[in-house]
């Protein structure tokens, strides 16, 4: 468990660095807020180990994707990915989408 928490902190710091380098200020603010919230939620002791492993795997994939892009662009979630979201995550995704669209319209 301690090594996972260490890995989680290291991964979080990597994400924050990537956001600083790769994202424009508006998207960075949105991305940083989202990452902080997600990492806090998954650092709780009651999170099942399988979920924590999946969480870290997906964020590592995010780091790989953002690192490989010259210009960071988002991508739509597949229907399969959307079907795996719980109700709270769907609401959060909808809120994130609305915030991103509002930033883009400024």
C-alpha positions, 0 to 999 in steps of 0.5 A: 500500500505504501508503494502505491501511495508513493507511486500515486504521489509521483504520478500526480506530480508528473501530471502537474508538471505536464499540465504546466508545460503542455496546457494553456492557462485555462485548460491547465486550471481545469485539468489541475482542479480535476486531477487534484479532486480525482487523486484525493478521492482515490487516496482514501483507504476505503478505495478497493485495491483493484479500483486504485490499480485501474485508476493509476493505470488510466492516469499513466496512459493519460501521461503517455498520451499528453507527453507524446502530443506536440499540441494537446488535444482532447478526444471523445470517450468511446461508448464503452468507456461511457458505459463504465461510468457510474452516475456520479462520474457521468454528472462530473463528466457533464460538468467538466464538458460544460466548463470546457465549452465555457472556457472555449467560448471566451 
